Amino acid sequence: MTAAAAPHRDPATPAVIELRRASFGYGERPVLVDADLVVHPGEIVAVVGPNGSGKSTLMKGLLGLNERIAGEVTLFGVPGHELHDRARIGYVPQRHTLSASVRATAEEIVSTGRLPRLGWLGRLRATDRQVVARSLEVVGLADRAATEVSTLSGGQQRRVLIARALAGQPEVLVMDEPTAGVDAASQHVLADVLERLVDRGVTMLIVTHELGALERLLTRIVVVDGGRIRFDGTPSAYAAARDRVHHDHDSHHHDDELHGDGGGVPHGPLDAMRDRRTR
Ligand SMILES: Nc1ncnc2c1ncn2[C@@H]1O[C@H](COP(=O)(O)OP(=O)(O)OP(=O)(O)O)[C@@H](O)[C@H]1O
């Protein structure tokens, strides 16, 4: 299986995400430093690295959800803090399941993702309901619209959260571990969901511990380690440089929380490549 081809790029179209020597942290403390990263329209970029290396800090930083200590963030060609149309970005935060205390149907949760696009009356119109229904359809949960989310499986809940992000009709999806804590079968379902989004031209930046199921979709892989971007290249360049960019295969604590034994999924982003090579 080969990685996805890099999309054709119109030089006149600005990058979706552009970081120049950006440092992000919490309070005064820098966590992710000196990051240069450019994501063009149509790219599917995986961000990998050990636990605590700064991946989530990178995601939150580019979304303006933590402190920018230095450098520049440009989104769709404008400084990040000046981007008023936030609905252009869909964010799936790092949270593997919805709390059991959330008493809402899948449709209600997904409808909240429509809020940034509502008209001045602030009410869901017929077109909004159609978008919500379509978002549930894309993630394969049309038949669960009326189901309480707390009764859905972990993988299905992740898909509800992705559908919620899709309901805002974003041009880019920033996802923090969409496959964390879900079993191998659900990971493949999620990869199929993401593939449908690729076909629709959605740009994606995905933090993941399980490169396996997503690998065929990726145009680039970024390795974060020790608070810095250590590698940024194509999947084949990553495979070739794997000794240089190798990092610890921390078993992922989120998987442990859900499965105890980690659920039998590969833990390191390099695992899938190594498996294939030895087959
Ligand atoms: N809200 C916060 N306030 C203070 N420090 C934080 C906060 N969130 C994360 N950190 C610290 O920043 C560092 C990097 O954390 P981050 O969550 O970015 O890593 P990560 O690579 O996403 O890890 P994981 O794979 O475990 O999710 C850690 O030392 C963490 O303790």
The ligand as a Tripos MOL2 file, in Angstrom:
@<TRIPOS>MOLECULE
LIG
   31    33     1     0     0
SMALL
NO_CHARGES

@<TRIPOS>ATOM
      1 N1         -2.9720   22.6870   30.6250 N.pl3     1 LIG1
      2 C1         -1.6920   22.4720   30.9250 C.ar      1 LIG1
      3 N2         -1.0680   23.1990   31.8730 N.ar      1 LIG1
      4 C2          0.2320   23.0010   32.1750 C.ar      1 LIG1
      5 N3          1.0190   22.0790   31.5840 N.ar      1 LIG1
      6 C3          0.4580   21.3160   30.6180 C.ar      1 LIG1
      7 C4         -0.9290   21.4510   30.2330 C.ar      1 LIG1
      8 N4         -1.1940   20.5560   29.2640 N.ar      1 LIG1
      9 C5         -0.0530   19.8770   29.0380 C.ar      1 LIG1
     10 N5          0.9310   20.3240   29.8520 N.ar      1 LIG1
     11 C6          2.3280   19.8440   29.8880 C.3       1 LIG1
     12 O1          2.9030   19.9960   28.6020 O.3       1 LIG1
     13 C7          3.7420   18.8800   28.2910 C.3       1 LIG1
     14 C8          3.3370   18.3100   26.9320 C.3       1 LIG1
     15 O2          2.0040   17.8370   27.0360 O.3       1 LIG1
     16 P1          1.1390   17.4850   25.7430 P.3       1 LIG1
     17 O3         -0.2350   17.1530   26.2300 O.co2     1 LIG1
     18 O4          1.2810   18.5570   24.7330 O.co2     1 LIG1
     19 O5          1.8800   16.1820   25.2110 O.3       1 LIG1
     20 P2          1.4000   15.0960   24.1660 P.3       1 LIG1
     21 O6          2.5580   14.8320   23.2790 O.co2     1 LIG1
     22 O7          0.1240   15.5070   23.5380 O.co2     1 LIG1
     23 O8          1.1720   13.8520   25.1280 O.3       1 LIG1
     24 P3          0.1580   12.6080   25.0260 P.3       1 LIG1
     25 O9          0.6350   11.7670   23.8950 O.co2     1 LIG1
     26 O10         0.3310   11.9400   26.3380 O.co2     1 LIG1
     27 O11        -1.2160   13.1560   24.8270 O.co2     1 LIG1
     28 C9          3.6060   17.9010   29.4360 C.3       1 LIG1
     29 O12         4.7210   18.0770   30.2750 O.3       1 LIG1
     30 C10         2.3500   18.3330   30.1260 C.3       1 LIG1
     31 O13         2.4190   18.0670   31.5090 O.3       1 LIG1
@<TRIPOS>BOND
     1     1     2 1
     2     2     3 ar
     3     2     7 ar
     4     3     4 ar
     5     4     5 ar
     6     5     6 ar
     7     6     7 ar
     8     6    10 ar
     9     7     8 ar
    10     8     9 ar
    11     9    10 ar
    12    10    11 1
    13    11    12 1
    14    11    30 1
    15    12    13 1
    16    13    14 1
    17    13    28 1
    18    14    15 1
    19    15    16 1
    20    16    17 2
    21    16    18 1
    22    16    19 1
    23    19    20 1
    24    20    21 2
    25    20    22 1
    26    20    23 1
    27    23    24 1
    28    24    25 2
    29    24    26 1
    30    24    27 1
    31    28    29 1
    32    28    30 1
    33    30    31 1
@<TRIPOS>SUBSTRUCTURE
     1 LIG1         1 GROUP 0 **** ****
